[in-house]
C-alpha cells in the first residue's frame, strides 16, 4: 500500500541494536526505516510490556490502533481498514 501513502516504520528495543538490526534488515529485506529505542523512551510512552507492539496512526497523526501481539497484516480485514485510513484527508 506504499503507492497509496502507507508509511511503515520499525522501532527496535534491544539493548544492542547494532548487533541485531543489520542482520534482521538484511534477512527480511526490509525497505522501511528501522529506528532504535535503547533508552526506552518510546517503550515508556506506550507502556510497552510485550513485543511485537503495533501502532497505527491516521493521516492526522492520531493513533487509531495500539496493541501488543501478532497481527495478520495481509488479511483482507486489516488491508481494508488501512485503505479506509489512507483515503481520509489530512
Helices and strands as residue ranges (DSSP letters): G 2-4, E 10-12, H 17-28, E 34-36, H 41-45, E 53-57, E 63-68, H 76-87
